[in-house]
Amino acid sequence: MSEDSEATDLPEDLLDLERARVAARRALDVFVCTVAVERRMLFPAHDQVAERVKWPEEQNTRWHELRDAYQQATAAVRAHPLLVEAAANDGLWVMEMQLRTTVPQVEVVVRRDEAGHEVVRVLLGGVEQEEAES
């Protein structure tokens, strides 16, 4: 049993699904923020907005792959019998909140470093991680 499952009555398999969903979201958000930073560096002028937002095909393909993986992970969480039962009994919101407060959630942000360069940072449960994983 994990620390998370000891602190709550949620089953370990549901917690594992939520961890996988969070990891998929992290991968997607890190990729998007990283590409956005790179595109701003390549096309910094105000009149280069179109160039910044039009991603090369390989990046667009990777975004679709990561988005699909996140959607599948989210669907797996929602298909868990406990969440299906909660939805049937109008308790889905409460169950999802319990799940999301038990498993640390991810937030990806872009900040400036000491030299003023944009860097991608990952916060897990509000705690900044050492490095953003792409």
C-alpha positions in Angstrom: 0.0 0.0 0.0 1.2 3.5 -0.8 1.2 6.5 1.5 -1.7 7.9 -0.5 -3.9 4.9 0.0 -3.2 4.8 3.7 -4.4 8.5 4.0 -7.7 7.7 2.2 -10.1 5.0 1.6 -9.6 5.2 -2.2 -8.4 1.9 -3.7 -4.8 1.6 -4.9 -5.8 0.8 -8.5 -7.7 4.1 -8.7 -4.8 6.0 -7.2 -2.5 4.4 -9.8 -4.8 5.5 -12.6 -4.9 9.0 -11.3 -1.1 9.1 -11.0 -0.9 8.0 -14.7 -3.4 10.7 -15.6 -1.2 13.3 -13.8 1.9 12.0 -15.5 0.2 12.2 -18.9 -0.9 15.8 -18.2 2.6 16.7 -17.1 4.1 15.4 -20.3 1.6 17.3 -22.4 1.9 20.5 -20.5 5.8 20.4 -20.4 5.8 19.8 -24.2 3.4 22.6 -24.9 5.3 25.1 -22.7 8.7 24.0 -24.1 7.6 24.5 -27.7 6.0 27.8 -26.9 9.2 29.0 -25.3 11.3 27.8 -28.3 8.9 29.4 -30.8 9.1 32.8 -28.9 12.9 32.6 -29.1 12.8 31.8 -32.8 10.2 34.4 -33.7 10.5 37.2 -31.1 9.1 40.1 -33.1 5.6 41.3 -32.5 4.8 40.9 -36.2 5.8 37.2 -36.1 2.8 35.9 -34.2 1.7 33.7 -37.1 5.2 32.0 -37.2 5.1 31.5 -33.5 1.8 29.7 -33.4 2.2 27.6 -36.5 4.1 24.5 -35.2 6.1 22.3 -37.5 4.4 19.0 -38.4 6.5 16.8 -36.2 5.7 19.0 -33.1 2.0 19.0 -34.1 2.1 15.2 -34.4 3.8 14.9 -31.0 1.2 17.2 -29.4 -1.6 15.0 -30.8 0.1 11.9 -29.4 0.5 13.5 -25.9 -3.1 14.8 -25.9 -4.4 11.4 -26.9 -2.5 9.8 -24.1 -3.9 12.3 -21.6 -7.4 11.7 -22.9 -7.0 7.9 -22.6 -5.6 8.3 -19.0 -8.5 10.5 -18.1 -11.0 8.1 -19.6 -9.4 5.2 -17.6 -9.9 7.2 -14.3 -13.5 8.0 -15.2 -14.2 4.3 -16.1 -13.1 3.0 -12.7 -16.1 1.3 -11.0 -15.9 3.6 -8.0 -16.2 6.7 -10.2 -18.9 5.2 -12.4 -20.9 4.4 -9.2 -20.3 7.9 -7.9 -21.5 9.4 -11.2 -24.6 7.3 -11.0 -25.3 8.6 -7.5 -24.5 12.3 -8.1 -21.3 12.0 -6.2 -18.8 12.3 -8.9 -17.6 15.8 -8.1 -16.9 14.8 -4.4 -15.1 11.7 -5.5 -13.0 13.5 -8.0 -12.1 16.2 -5.4 -11.0 13.5 -3.0 -8.9 11.8 -5.6 -7.3 15.0 -6.7 -6.5 16.1 -3.2 -5.0 12.6 -2.5 -2.7 12.4 -5.5 -0.5 15.5 -6.0 -1.6 17.5 -9.1 0.7 19.0 -11.7 1.1 22.5 -12.8 3.5 23.6 -15.5 4.6 27.2 -15.7 7.1 29.4 -17.6 9.2 31.6 -15.5 12.3 33.7 -16.1 15.7 32.6 -14.8 18.3 35.0 -13.3 19.5 35.9 -16.8 16.0 36.7 -17.9 15.5 33.6 -20.1 12.2 31.8 -20.1 12.4 28.3 -18.5 9.7 25.7 -18.0 9.1 24.7 -14.4 6.9 21.9 -13.0 5.1 22.1 -9.8 3.8 18.9 -8.3 1.3 19.4 -5.5 2.5 23.0 -5.5 6.2 22.1 -5.0 8.6 23.0 -7.7 10.4 20.0 -9.1 14.1 20.0 -10.0 13.7 19.7 -13.8 10.9 19.7 -16.3 10.7 16.3 -18.1 9.8 16.5 -21.7 
